[in-house]
Amino acid sequence: MSELVTLKIDGKEISVPKGTMIIRAAEQAGVRIPRFCDHPLLKPAGACRQCLVEVARPGRDGNLAKMPKPAASCAEAVSPGMEVYTQHTSEVARKAQHGIMEFLLINHPMDCPVCDKGGECPLQNQAMTDGRATSRFIDVKRTYPKPIQVSSQILLDRDRCILCQRCTRFQSQIAGDRFIQLQGRGGGTPGYSVHSLNGSQIGNFDSSVLGFSESDGNVPGFVNAEYSGPYGTLGLEGGFSAGPIADSEEDSSGRPFSSYFSGNIIQICPVGALTSASYRFRSRPFDLVSVPSVAEHDASGSAIRIDYRRGTILRRLSGEDAEVNEEWITDKDRFAFRWQDGSDRLKNPFVRDTQGNLVPTSWPDAIDVAARGLAKSKAVGVLTGGRLAMEDAYAYSKFARVVLGTNDIDFRTRPVSAEEEAFIGSTVAGSGIGVTYKDLETAGHVLTVGFEAEEECGTVFLRLRKGFLAGTVNVSVISAYETGGTSKMGARFIPAAPGTEATILDGLSSGDATFDSLAESGVILVGERTADTPGALSAALRLAERTGARIAWIPRRAGDRGAIEAGALGSLLPGGRPVAESAARVDAAAVWGVDSLPAESGRTTQEILAAAADGTLDGLLLAGVDLADLPEGAADAVKAAGFVVQLEVRGTTISELADVVLPVAPPSEKGGSFVNWEGRIRPFGQVLTSVQRPDRTVLNELALEMGTDLGLATLADVVGEISEFHSWDGARVAAPNDAAAAVAAPAAGQATLASWNLMLGAGSLQAFEPHLAGTARKPVAVLDAATAKAAGIGSQLTLSGPSGALTLDAVIRPMPEGVVWIPQNSVGCQIATLGVRAGEQVALEVTK
């Protein structure tokens, strides 16, 4: 237990742990001290000075003596016998705070009526509570041209900035991306009609910072006429730091890549200096209705707050959840929400008429056509995708077994294996909360394989980086090349050509730094991509057994873990009950009120599509999937299926092939829950009133039309029934123990393809967000110098596969020879167009 220090604050005696800042101790004592720069998750800066208090300490003679001047309570630690006098009991503190507030308002524009922050602004609030009643300033306020475009999404109004440095501390202490900095000194350079960046200002390091860019006589180019540069000129082309910008560091708009977490600086800014291009001037905070919710983009389960007005969502903010995302979310979670109400939103059911055209119809007619079509089908396969809430996935699981009489259901829209199926059944399903975020932060050592934390689950990355900076965790990463995210975690990089991960895991033994650290107290994180390498999941389990480390599986999509728990998998019933176990089937049948359930394990996604293609299955029920998600040949399989029903929020390429299309509600228009990678249930409520129905409601009506009552009419019905599936303590699926497979070296002129999804790419849930899309990393091809030299590659290369070719800028990095990495699904770079998967061979050609 930490040593306690006893002190008095405004006469109240309180004991707090040693090292506690005065401002935190005051909070515990119930004493409010105004502040701007202070943030509980950032290191103290003492930059704004608004939290000044009088402090007295006992001297050597034991007598209390006040410090000669007020101290910043956010940067002053408590000490034994200290007495603190805040503005409530000290005229000195009150006067000091009034003076600071007056100083901050001298040049601050009085544009509260048009400022995005107006109505929720700490400066506005504290100017009323802790400022002077009248201003003594009569001169002309300092002005700057605005806004500066920090990125295509983040805009900066410098005249509102109070130099609290919250944004710069966030980017250096939390995200690790230096995209915004404090630059210059003093109040600005005289002699200009507007102040230049020579004054102390927050901004991106534009190419004319401090005037150095003009020394060679070159005039910077222009990026965007809507945004201003530091001297009032048009937006200047250049970087956030001096020097050339590498291809891999650019975003898709041609600017230097900023951060996947940049939107957090808007939320923590205590004034309206930082704004979002997508929300700027759209609404007043007091016109918004706020509803807590959960992000739907990845498996993090991050808490968010949704703000809407007149039935339209205008913005999303980070929620506060100390156990999960603390106060941070990714830009994807913050800005990518307009997909739920885009121009391609389905608003009416559709059925295919006798001429083969999809025509709008009524709900009763669509349900009738769908029910008759499914009832006539000999066998139906169900593909649900990983975007559904757990309650919806549960409804599909029950519908497949009870109504369709089949276990042919799979949520995975990617190539799968028997090894992965066994791993999920033995290690993931029904395991409850295992490794947690807090565990990652203090684990001692974390090994990741098949998982790029910054790209695939940003909240995990932030926790690992936090632990690294605190010295409570070290990280090792097995990957094709050392990414920026790996470097920002201070991780040990273990290079691995695709397909060699299992061999590397089996090769870790005593004497290796990673192995020894895992054996002391460690966690192994396996991403869903680990299943692409035969034997890798088995090797991870063997390593966990040898070291005693705990293991956790991190899928990519928000609904994946919930789909497993709901039984949306051919080999598993809800709660991890194996279909192959008779006792498990009896247990599930009792909950569902049926006599028996199908005993044969269901087909996987690939097998369902293959069976549809050869006519074994003559019906498909599809939800939350698109052809771009599915393995190659999916379009032909869907076309070959006799009858196809789709439940979807938006029109997709599958909609064009379906016989019945039923619109369903997106997450913001229904209640439910996601299960994050920890196994933690993350419930969310309905935000907007909607005429559209959740998947579970549509399935319940469809089942009634087919003569079966699922009993899932309301959310309460679904939740209540799920709760009846108590923890399964019977026999479980056996853990896999596959051997590592041999990996063939690439032929001359070829390379092994490595790939993963970047956080911002061409995913359908990022549609209608042009400002966010501009901040995505520019797609490049990464390879080592020897491979590039052997192929004669210069600044560009062309990758060719059976189905097509891609031409990309080449970036040279230290990585295994004979390997090339490209993003899996980015704008202008989708490996599906090549007709190959990661781990297979592609031809390398010199771009002509």
Secondary structure as UniProt FT lines:
FT   STRAND          4..9
FT   TURN            10..11
FT   STRAND          12..17
FT   TURN            18..19
FT   HELIX           22..28
FT   TURN            29..30
FT   TURN            40..41
FT   TURN            50..51
FT   STRAND          52..58
FT   TURN            60..61
FT   STRAND          64..66
FT   STRAND          71..72
FT   TURN            73..74
FT   TURN            80..81
FT   STRAND          83..85
FT   TURN            87..89
FT   HELIX           91..106
FT   TURN            112..114
FT   TURN            116..119
FT   HELIX           122..130
FT   STRAND          148..149
FT   STRAND          154..156
FT   HELIX           158..160
FT   HELIX           166..170
FT   HELIX           171..175
FT   STRAND          181..183
FT   TURN            190..191
FT   TURN            197..198
FT   STRAND          201..203
FT   TURN            207..208
FT   HELIX           209..214
FT   TURN            215..216
FT   TURN            225..226
FT   TURN            230..231
FT   HELIX           247..249
FT   STRAND          250..251
FT   TURN            252..253
FT   TURN            262..263
FT   HELIX           264..268
FT   STRAND          274..276
FT   TURN            277..281
FT   HELIX           285..287
FT   STRAND          289..294
FT   TURN            299..300
FT   STRAND          303..309
FT   TURN            310..311
FT   STRAND          312..318
FT   TURN            322..325
FT   HELIX           331..335
FT   TURN            336..337
FT   HELIX           338..341
FT   TURN            343..344
FT   STRAND          350..352
FT   TURN            354..355
FT   STRAND          358..360
FT   HELIX           363..376
FT   STRAND          380..383
FT   HELIX           390..398
FT   HELIX           399..403
FT   STRAND          409..410
FT   HELIX           418..423
FT   HELIX           424..428
FT   TURN            429..430
FT   HELIX           437..442
FT   STRAND          444..449
FT   HELIX           453..456
FT   HELIX           458..470
FT   STRAND          473..479
FT   HELIX           484..488
FT   TURN            489..490
FT   STRAND          492..495
FT   TURN            498..499
FT   HELIX           501..507
FT   TURN            510..511
FT   HELIX           513..521
FT   STRAND          522..527
FT   HELIX           528..532
FT   TURN            534..535
FT   HELIX           536..547
FT   STRAND          550..554
FT   TURN            558..559
FT   HELIX           560..566
FT   TURN            570..571
FT   STRAND          572..573
FT   HELIX           574..576
FT   STRAND          577..578
FT   TURN            579..580
FT   HELIX           582..592
FT   HELIX           605..614
FT   STRAND          619..623
FT   TURN            627..629
FT   TURN            632..633
FT   HELIX           634..640
FT   STRAND          643..648
FT   TURN            653..657
FT   STRAND          660..664
FT   HELIX           667..669
FT   STRAND          672..675
FT   TURN            677..678
FT   STRAND          681..684
FT   HELIX           695..705
FT   TURN            706..707
FT   HELIX           715..723
FT   TURN            748..749
FT   STRAND          750..754
FT   HELIX           764..766
FT   TURN            767..768
FT   HELIX           770..773
FT   TURN            774..775
FT   STRAND          781..783
FT   HELIX           785..791
FT   STRAND          796..800
FT   STRAND          805..812
FT   TURN            817..818
FT   STRAND          819..821
FT   STRAND          825..826
FT   TURN            827..828
FT   STRAND          829..830
FT   HELIX           831..834
FT   TURN            838..839
FT   STRAND          841..846
//
